[in-house]
Amino acid sequence: MIDPEVLVQGYRLGVFPMAMEDGEIEWFSPDPRALLPLQDFHVPHTLERIVRKNIFEIRVDVSFVEVMHECAQRPETWINDEIIESYTRLHELGHAHSVEAWQNGKLAGGLYGVSIGGAFFGESMFHHVRDASKIALVALMERLRERRFTLLDTQWLTPHLQKFGAIEIPRQQYLHLLSTAVNLPRRFAD
């Protein structure tokens, strides 16, 4: 297990761990770094209609470990047992959180990440029902705005995240934003 203090300090410094194919843990700090600007978050029209229909119930931190396990269920994953154990401990300490989309009493999709000060570091997402992870992302964004967070780090830019307005910035600019965000007195969960 990665020591929780090491994990938190890594995030504060702009680095995060991933498990490699051989099981070893390596640390990364991409340059450029991707983020979703909180004020410029874009919800595509088709998704906006789904949000209004309220077909998913949003829950926070109800099934954190299950969300992690579901995120790991893909052919290529950086989430191994050590990562799950480490982030579960971080969750128990109040730093790692899940945003979950439920439908008919079942977990339909969700995401998890790490919260430090006014920064949220998105780690991974999954879905069993179409659009469930996207609805969880919209709920995450609403929560971050309500609680006056200033940074949503997505690590790398993907075509999927670009649809929501994700951008890349140079590492130095990211580190400046990060140093301010992690020192803000914010709480993700009550």
Long-range contacts (C-beta under 8 A, 24 or more apart in sequence): 1-82, 1-85, 1-86, 1-89, 2-82, 2-83, 2-86, 4-86, 4-89, 4-90, 4-93, 4-95, 7-86, 7-87, 7-90, 7-95, 7-114, 8-90, 8-95, 8-114, 8-116, 11-114, 11-116, 11-119, 11-121, 11-182, 12-116, 12-178, 12-182, 14-171, 14-174, 14-175, 14-178, 16-121, 16-123, 16-155, 17-83, 17-86, 18-78, 18-83, 19-77, 19-78, 19-79, 19-80, 19-82, 19-83, 20-78, 23-80, 23-82, 25-82, 25-83, 28-155, 29-171, 30-155, 30-156, 30-171, 31-170, 31-171, 32-157, 32-168, 32-169, 32-170, 32-171, 32-174, 33-153, 33-155, 33-168, 33-169, 33-170, 33-171, 33-174, 34-153, 34-154, 34-155, 34-156, 34-157, 34-158, 34-161, 34-166, 34-167, 34-168, 35-151, 35-152, 35-153, 35-154, 35-166, 35-167, 35-169, 35-174, 35-177, 36-122, 36-141, 36-152, 36-154, 36-161, 36-164, 36-165, 36-166, 36-167, 37-152, 37-165, 37-167, 38-141, 38-144, 38-145, 38-149, 38-150, 38-151, 38-152, 40-165, 41-141, 41-164, 41-165, 42-163, 42-164, 42-165, 43-138, 43-164, 44-163, 44-164, 47-131, 47-134, 47-135, 47-138, 50-131, 50-134, 50-135, 51-135, 51-138, 55-103, 56-101, 56-102, 56-103, 56-108, 56-109, 56-129, 56-132, 56-135, 57-101, 57-102, 57-103, 58-99, 58-100, 58-101, 58-102, 58-135, 58-136, 58-139, 59-99, 59-100, 59-102, 60-97, 60-98, 60-99, 60-100, 60-143, 60-189, 61-91, 61-97, 61-98, 61-189, 62-98, 62-100, 62-102, 63-98, 63-100, 63-107, 63-110, 64-88, 64-91, 64-96, 64-97, 64-98, 64-112, 65-91, 66-107, 67-98, 67-100, 67-107, 67-110, 67-111, 67-112, 67-126, 68-98, 68-112, 68-124, 70-107, 70-110, 70-126, 70-128, 71-111, 71-112, 71-123, 71-124, 71-125, 71-126, 72-124, 73-126, 74-126, 79-124, 87-112, 87-114, 87-123, 90-114, 94-189, 97-188, 97-189, 99-136, 99-137, 99-139, 99-140, 99-143, 100-136, 101-127, 101-129, 101-132, 101-133, 101-135, 101-136, 101-139, 103-129, 103-132, 108-132, 109-133, 109-134, 109-135, 109-136, 110-136, 111-136, 111-137, 111-140, 113-140, 115-186, 115-188, 115-189, 116-182, 117-181, 117-182, 117-183, 117-184, 117-185, 117-186, 118-148, 118-149, 118-150, 118-151, 118-180, 118-181, 118-182, 118-183, 118-184, 118-186, 119-149, 119-150, 119-151, 119-152, 119-153, 119-178, 119-181, 119-182, 119-184, 120-144, 120-149, 120-151, 120-152, 120-153, 120-188, 121-153, 121-155, 122-152, 122-153, 122-154, 122-155, 137-164, 143-188, 147-186, 147-187, 147-188, 148-184, 148-186, 149-181, 149-184, 149-186, 149-188, 150-177, 150-180, 150-181, 150-184, 151-177, 151-178, 151-181, 153-178
